[in-house]
Amino acid sequence: MRHYNSRTRVLVTGGAGFLGSHLCERLLAAGNDVLCVDNFFTGTKDNIARLLPNPHFELIRHDVTGPVNVGSPNEFTILQLARQVIDLTGSKSQIVLKPLPSDDPVRRQPDITLAREVLQWSPSTGLDDGLRKPIEYFRARDHAQQGV
């Protein structure tokens, strides 16, 4: 983050994704200048279209690995996550257990110290609530694309 005049300039990598676009919106509302960088592999311009007219928002199409982990320090297994997604979506999908790859991490609890110290950020949404919003978003997007 850099300070220009009274505004802070913030770089958001993956800013055109579901989470990144909401982060950009919140940072703009807080009075920051936001530089959004995204490769558009999973993000879309539709997610940030409402931000483009804002003179304090800039967009760059580029592939960058983000330096700040904003995950949750609450650990859960991939199996727990898969079961929760199936429950929340009502999917009929079956979970197929396979041997773990040799490079599979033993621990999936991210260190968010940098996010806490630099961004003064810590997660406030639980996994269940955090999954519901993107599920609703993707359902609505799929219905819109199918003309439903």
N, C-alpha and C positions, 0 to 999 in steps of 0.2 A: 504494500500500500504506500502510495505517495500522496503528499499534501500539496495541492495547488490552490493558492488563495485560501479560502475557508472550506473548500471541498476536499474530500479524500478520494483519490483515484484507486479503484479496486479492480483487479483482474479476476474474472471468473472463467475458469476453463470448463468446458462442457456446458456453457451457458445456454445453449439452445435445446438442451434436454429438459425433461419434465422437472427435475429438481433444480437444475441450474437456472432455468427461466424464472422460476419462482424466487430463487435467491437474487437474481438480477433485479427483479421487480421490487423486492424488499429493500435492497441496497439503494436503489434509486429513490424510493419513498423516504429513506433515511437521510437523503441529501448528498449522496455520493455520486461521483462520476464513475461509470461502469464500463469497462472494456471486456466484452464478451468474446471468447475465443472458442470455436467449436469446429470439428471436422465434419459434422452432419452425418456421421455413420449411423447414429441412433437418434440424435436430436433433429428437430425440424424447424424451418423458418416460421412455421405456423405458431410455434410455442413462443416466439419473441416478436411476432408481427406488431403487437400492441406497443412494444417498447421502441421500435425503430424511429418513430417521429420525435422521440425525446432527445433534445440536444446534448444531454449528459450521458447518452448511451451510444457506444460504438460497437460494431460487430466486425470480427475478422474470422474468415474461414481458414483454419489451420489446425494441424494435428499436434496437440501438446499433452504431455503427461502431467496431471495436476499434482502440485507439491503438498497440498494440505488435505489430510484425511478428515472428512466430516461424517464419518460413520458413527455407529453407536458402540459404546464400550460394553454394552450388554451382550454377552456371548450366547449364541445358539447354534445348533448343528444345522447343516444343510438339509438333513432329513426333517428336522423340526420346521424349517422354513418351507420346505416343499409341502408338508402336510398342512401348514397354515394357509398357503396359497390355494391349495385344492379346496380346503374348507371354505375360504372366503369367496372363491369364484364359483363354487358349486360344480367344479370340473369333474368329469368322470375319468380323468387321467389316472393311470396306475403308476406307482413308484417302482422302478426297477433298480435293485441294489447291485452294484458292480464293485469289483476290487478298487480300492483307492489307488490313484496314481502315486508314484514314488515321491513326487514333489508336492503332494497335498499338504497344506499347512495343518499342523496339529492344533494350532490355536487360531481362531478367527475373531479375536477381539482386538480391534484397531486401537492404536495409540492416538488419541485426539488431543494430546497436550498442545501441539502447535495451534490447532483451531481454538482451543480455550485461551491460550496466551495471546495470540496475535489478533484473532477475530472476536475475542470475548464471546465465543459461541460454545454451547453445549446442547446436546439433543434434548428436546422437550416433548417429542412425540414417540409413543410406544410403537412397537413393531406392528401390532394389529391395526392401529389407526394409520400408521405410515404406509401400509399395504392397501388399505381401502381407497385412498384418494387416487393412486395411479391405476388401480383396477377400474374405478369409475371413469377415469379419463380415457383409458384405452377402449373401454366398452363404448363410450360416446363417440370416440374417433372412428371405431370400426363401423358403428351404425351410420355415421355421417358418410363414410366412404362407400357404404353399401346402399345408401339412399333410403335407409329405414327411417 
